[in-house]
C-alpha cells in the first residue's frame, strides 16, 4: 500500500539531480517526497516525469556490472601471468578460484548491508575497493600477492553485483523495470566484449599488468558518477521504528557455507571425491549452512529472510538462474577445446565465436527487458530458456567435420536466449522484493548465477575430462586431434557433456515455468 505525502515543488536542490541543469524541473513533484510502505515508491512516477537524468543514473549503476564483466580479460592473460612469475598453471588458476569463490560467498552479506546501511554507500564502497585492488594487483611483485589482492577485488566485485540491480530497480517504476534492467545487463555484456578485445591488444603491445591498470580510468569515472550523479538514490529509508541491525554472524556463516562447498567441489575433482580433504570441506559447508539457516529463522533481523523462498516466483527465478548458468557454461570451457583441437581453428577464430555470443547477449538483453514489460517477465524467461535449451541440444549434432558457420549460428542463438532470459528473470526476482529488501534480492539473483557457473566448471569439467581419459587414457586431451580414436573419444565426451548441460537447463526451464505459474496466481493479489 502506498503512503504518498502531498507533492511538493522542487524549489531547493534535489540530490539526485545534482550536477545537472535544473530548469524544467522546478515545478515538478519532488520524487523523494514519495514514501513506500509495501511497494516501490517509484511506482507513483508517471511516464511523463521520467527524465534523461534517470537514464544517466542507470548508466552509472551499470558501470559496476561493466567493470565486473571486464574480468573476462584475466582468463586470456593467465598464460602470460604464469610465464612472468614462473608459476605453475595450477597456482596461477588460484586467481580465478579465489576470486569466484569470494565473490559468491560475500554477495548475501553485501546485499543485506546495502539494505541496512544504504545501497549507494555499499556500491561506492565496492567501487573504491575494486579500484584499490586494480592498483595493488598491477604492482604485485609475486604470484602470491596477485592471488591475495584478487580476493580484495572480489570483495568489491561482490558489492557491485549485489547492489547494481537494487539501485537500478529503485530508479524506475515497475512498468519499465524490465527495460532498465535490460539496459544494465546489456551494458554488462558489452563489458565482456570490450574485455576480450582489450586483452588481446594489451597482451600484444603491453605488459599483463595493463589488464588491471587499464580499468582504473573507468573505476574513477564510476566513482565520480556515483558520488555526484546518483546522490540521494538508494539511501537508507527507514523510520526510527524500522531501523534494523546487521547480522554479522550470519554473514560469516553464509561465507563459510558457500566457500566450503566451492572448496569441496574443487578438491574433489583435483584429488578425489573420497579423500579426507573433500569430506572436511563439505563438512564445514554443511555445518555452517545448518547453523546459518537455524539462525536466520530465529533472529528478528536476519541476513536473508528465508520466507521469500516460499514464494514460488522467487524460488523459481532462483532455480532457473542457477540451472541456466550451470548448464550453459559448457560453451565457455568445453567448446574452446573442440574448436581448437578438433576443428583446428586459431585462437583468433575462437575469440570471434565467443564475441558473437557476447554481442548476441548484449543486443537481446534490452529486448528481453522491453518484452518482459510488455508481455510479462514470466513468459519471456521461459522463452529465453527454451531457446538456450534447443541450441545446446543442437550442439550434440556437431561432428569433427562441422563448419565454423554451424558453430557460429549456435553461439548466436545461445546468446539470444540468455539475453532474453537475463533481464526478464532479474525483473521477475526484483519485482517480488520490498523496497527495504532490494539489496537482498539483487544478491540472491547474482549469487545464483555465480554458484551455477562455479559448480559447472567443477562438475561438468570433471565429467568431460574423466570420460575422455577413460576412452583415450594414452592421449592427452590437448592432443585429442592427433588420431581418429582420440577424436572419437573427444566427440563422445563432448556430446555427453552437452547432453548433461541440456538436462540441467531443462530443470531450469521447469523452474522458470513454475515461477511463471506463481506470477500468474499472484497477479491480482497486490494491494494498491
N, C-alpha and C positions, 0 to 999 in steps of 0.2 A: 504494500500500500504506500502511495506516495504522500509525503507531507511537504507541500510546496509553500514556502513563505511568499509573501507578497512581492512581486517582481520589483526590483529597484533599478533605476537607471544608473549606468556606469559613469559617474561623474569623476571618480578618482581613478587611480592607477589600478588596472586589473592585472594580477600577476601573470596569468598565462599569455597575456598579450605584450608582456614586457619586451622592449626592443623592437616593436613594430609600430607603424603609424596607427593612431587610434581614431582617426577621422572616420566617420561612418558607423562607429560602434557606440557612440556616446549615448544614444537613446535606445539602445537595445537592452533587453533584460540581462542582468548580471547572471551569468551561468553559475557562478559559485554561490549564488543565493539559494539554489535549489538543493534540498537535502532529501536523501532517500532513506527509508527505513528498511524495506524489504527488497526493493528493486533499484536499479542503477539510476542515479539522479539525471544522467544524460539522456534518458528516455524521454524527458519532458522538453528536449530541444527540438524545435521544428526544423524541417529540412532547409527552410529559408534562413535559419540562423547559423547554419554550418558555414564556416569560412575557410579560406585558403590557409589560415593560420593553423587550424587543426590538422590539416594535411601535412603542413611543415612539421608540426609537432610529432606526427606519426612517423615521418621520415627520421627524425631524431631518435625516436624509440627504436625504429627498425635498424638503426646503425649498430645497436648492440647485437642483434641477430646477424647482421652483416659481418661484424668482427669475429663472431664465433665461427661463421662459415668459412672465413679465410683460413682457418686452421687446416683445411684440406691440403694446403701447400706443405705442411710439415711431413705428410706421408711421402710426398715427392722428394723431400730433402733428406730422408732418413739415410740412404746410402752415402750421401756426401758427408753427413754428420758423423757417421760411423767411421769413414775413412779419415776424417780430420782428427778425431780423438783416438784412432787405432783401437776402437772398442768393437766388441762382437755385436752382430745383429741382434742377439738376444738382449744384451744390455741396452742397446740403443732403443729397442722396441719398448722398453720400460717407459719411455717418453709418452707413448700412446696409452699404455695400460694404466699408468698412474693418473694421467690426465683424464681419461674417460671415467675411471673409477671414482675419482674425487668429484668430478662434475655431477655424476649421477647421485653419489652419496650425500651431497650437500644441497640438492635442489629443494627438498621439502623444507629444510631449515631456512633457506634463503626466501622461499615463497612466504612462509609464515612470518619471517622477520619483516618483509615488506608490508604485510597486513597490520602488524603491531606497531612498527616504527615509522612507516611511511614508504610507499612504493618508490617514490622518486629518490629518497635518501639511499635506499639499498641499491637502486640502479646506478646512481653516481658512485657509490662505494665500489660496485662491481667494475665500473669503467676505470676508476683510479687503480684498483688492484690489478686489473688486466694490463693497464698501461705500464705500471711498475714492473710487472713480470716480463713484458716485452723487452724492456731495457736490461733487466737482470739476465735474461736468457742470452740476449745478444752479446753481453760482455762476459759470459760464463767462461771460466778457464778450464773446466773439466766436464766430462760427460755426467759425472755425479751431480754437479751443480746445475747442469741443464735439467736433469730429471727432477731435482728438488724444486727449481723455480717453475717447472711445468705444473707442479702441484699448486703453487701460488697462482699461476694463470688459471687453473681450474676453479679456484675459489671465486675469482672474478667472473669466469665464464658461467658458473652455476647461477650466480645472481642475475646475469644478463638474460639467460634463457628462461629463468623462472619469472622474472618481473616484466619483461617486454610484453608478453601477451596481456598481462594485467593492466599495464599502462595503456596499451592500445585499446583495450576494451573500455577503459574508463573515459576515453576521449570522445567516443561516438555513441549515439543511440543504438539500441538493439536492432533496429530495422536496417542499419547499414553496417552492423558489426562484422558480418562476413566479408564485405568489401575491404574494410580496414585491416582485418587480419590477413586477408588475401594479399594485400599490398605488402604487409610486413613479411609474410613468409616468402613472397616473391623476391623481395629485396635480399632475404637470406640466401636464396638460391643463386642470385646474381653474385653474392659473395663467393660461392663455390666456383663460379666461372672465373671471376677475377683472380681468386687464389690460385687456381690451376695455371692460368696464363702467366700470372706474375711469377710463380715458382719457376717456370721454365726460363723466363728472362733473367731472373735473379741468379739462378744457379749457373746460367751460361756466362754471364758477364760480371757477377759479383760473388761475394762470399755467402755461405749458407746463413750467416748472421743477419743478412738483409731480409731473410724470410720473416724475421721478427722486427728488426728496425723499421722495415717498410710500413708497418702498421701504425707506427707511432703518430704520424700526422692525422690519420683517421681517428685514432684514440683521442687526440687533443680536440679535434673538431666535435666529436661526440660529447666530450666533457663540457666544452663551451656551450654547445646547444642544450645540454641537459640543465646547465646552471642558469641559462637565460631564457631559452625558448619555452621550456616546459615548466617554468616556475608556477607554482600553485596547482600543478597537476599531480595526482597520486599522493597527496599528503595524507597523513593520518587524520581521519574524520570521525572521531568518536567523542561522545559527551563524557563527562566525568564518571557517569554511572556505567559506561560501556568500556572503560579502559581495561585492557587485558594484560596479563603477564605473559612472558615468553618462556616456553618450556625448553630450557637449555638441556636438561637431562634427556628429554625426548629427542632432541636434535642429535645428541651423542649416540643414543641407542639406534636411531634410524641410520646414521652413518656407519656404525659398526655392522648392522644387519646387511646393508647393501654392499659395503666393501668386503665383508666376509663371504658373501655369495659370489661376487665377482672374482675374488681371490680363489675360492674353491673351484670355480669353473676353469680358471687359467692353470691352476696347479694340476687339476685332474687331467687336462689334455697334455700337459707337459711331462708329468712323471707317472701318471696313472690314477685311475679312479679309486683304487683300493689302498692307496698309500695313506699313512698317518697324517701327513700334511693336509691332504684333502679333507679328511674327516675333522681335523681340528678347525680348519677354516669354515667348513659347513656347520660345525657345532657352534662356533661363535656367532654365525649368522642366525641360526635358529634360536639360540639363547637370547641374543639381543632383540630379535624380531618378536619373540614371545613376550618379553618384558615391555617392549615398545607398545604393542597392541593393548596389553593389560593396562599400562599407564595411561594411554590415550582414552581409554574407556572410563576412567575413574576421576581424572583431574578436571577442574572446571574450564581451564583454558588450554586445550590440547594443541599439539603441534599440527595435527591433522584431525579434522572431525570425521571419524570413521563412519559416521552415519551417512555421509554423502555417497559412499559406495553402495548403500542400499538402494539408491536411486538408479533405476535401470538405464537411464540415459548416461549418467556419469560412468557407471560400471562398463557399459557397452562401449562408450567412447574410449575409455582407458584400455580395454582389452583389444579393440580394433587397432588402436595406435601401436600397442605393444607387439601384436602379432604381424601387423603390416611391416614394421621395420625389422622384425626378426626374420620374416620370410624373404623380403625383397633384398636384403643385404647381400645375398649371393651374387648379385650383379657387381658388387664392389670388390669382392675378394676372390671369387672363383672365375668370373668371366675374364679378368685380365690374363690369367694363365691360359685360358682357352684361345684367346686372341693372339697371344704372343707365342705360345709353344706349339699349338696345333695348327692354327691358321697361318702363323708365321708373319704376322703384321708387325710393324715397327712400333716403338713407344709413342711416336707422334700420332700414328693412326689410332692407337688405344686412347690417347688423350682426346682426340676428336670425338670418338664414340662416347666417352664419359661426358664431354662437353654437351653433346646432343641431349643426353639425359638431363643435365643441369639446366640447359636452356628450355627444354620442354617443361620442367618443373616450374621454372620462373615465369613462364608465359601462362601456364594454366592455373597457377595458384590464385591470381586475381580473378580469373574466370570462375574458378570454383567458389570464391568468396561471393562474387556477384550472383551466381546461380543459387547459392545457399540462401541469400537474402530474398531471392525471387521465388524459389520453389521449396525452400526449407532445407536446412542442413542435413537432416536425416537421409533424404533421398540422394543427395549429392555424394555423401560419404559412401553409401552403398554402391553408387555408380562408379566412383573412383576406384574402390577396392575391386569391383568386378573387372574393370579394365586391367588393373595390375595382375589379377589372378589369371586372366586369359593370356596376357602377354607372357607371364612366367611359364605357363603350361606350354606355350609355343616354343620356348627355348629347348624343350625336350625333343623337338623335331629337328634341331640342328645336327649336322654331321661334320666330320672333318673336312668335307668339301664345300661347306656352306660359304656363301659370299659375304663380304663385308656389308653389302647393302641389306641383306637379310638381318644381320645383327643390328644395323643402324635403325631399321624400322622398329624392331622390338624395343630398342633403347628409348626411342621417342614415345612409344605407347606406354611403357612403364612410367616415364616421366610425366606423361599426360595424366595417368591415373593417380599418381602420387600428388601432383599439383592440385587436382580437383579434390582429393581427399584431405590434404593438409589443412587448407583454410577452412573447409566446411566442418571437419571434425573438431578443430580448435574452437570454432564458433559454437558448435554443439556443446562442448565442455564448458566454455566460459559463460554461455547463456544460462547455465544452471547454477552459477555461483552468485552469492550475495555480494554486494559492494565490499563488505568487510572481509570477504574470503577470496578476492580476485587473485591475490598472490599465491595462495594455496592451490587454486585452480590451475594457474599457469605452471606451477611447479609439478603438479601431478601429471599434466599433459606432457611436459618436457621430459620428466623422469621416465615416463613410459616409452618414449622414443629412444632415449639413451640406453635404457635397460634392454630394450629389444635389440638394438644394434650390438651392444656388448655381448649379449647372450648368443647372438647369431654368429659372431666372429668365433666364439669359443666352440659351440656345439656343431654348427654346420661346417665350419672349417675343419674341425676334428673328424667329422663324418666323411668329408670329401677326401682328405689325405689318408685316412685309415682304409677306406675302400680301395683307393688307388694302390697303396702299398701292399694290400692283401692280394690284389690282382697282379701287380708287377713289382715284387719286392727287390728285384735286381736292378731296376732302372729308376734313377732319381726323378722326382716329379718335374724338375727343371729341364730334364732331358726327355720328356714324355713324347716328343715328336720324333724321336730317333728311330723307332721301329714300328712296324704295323701292330705288334702285340701291345706295346706300351700305349700307342694311340687308342687302340680298342679299350684298354683298361681305363685310360683317362676319360674317354667318352662315356663309359659305363658309370664311373664315379660322378661325372658331370651331370648326367641325366638323373641319377638317383638323388643328387643334391638339389636339383631343381624341382624334382617331384616332392621332396621333403619341404622345400621352400614354398611351393604351391599349396601343399596341405596346410602349412602354418597360416598362410594368407587366407585360406578358406575358413579357418577358425576365426580369423579377424573379420571376415565377411559376415559370418554368423553373429559375431558380437556387434557389428555395426547395424545389422538388421534388427537386433534386439534393442539397440539404442533408438533406432527409428520408431519402433513399435512403442517404446516407452515415451518418446516425444509426442507421438500421436495421442496417447492416453492422457497426457498432462496438458495438452494444448488449451483446454478450457478451464483449467484449474487455477490460473493466475488471477490474483486479486488486484484490480487496478484502482 
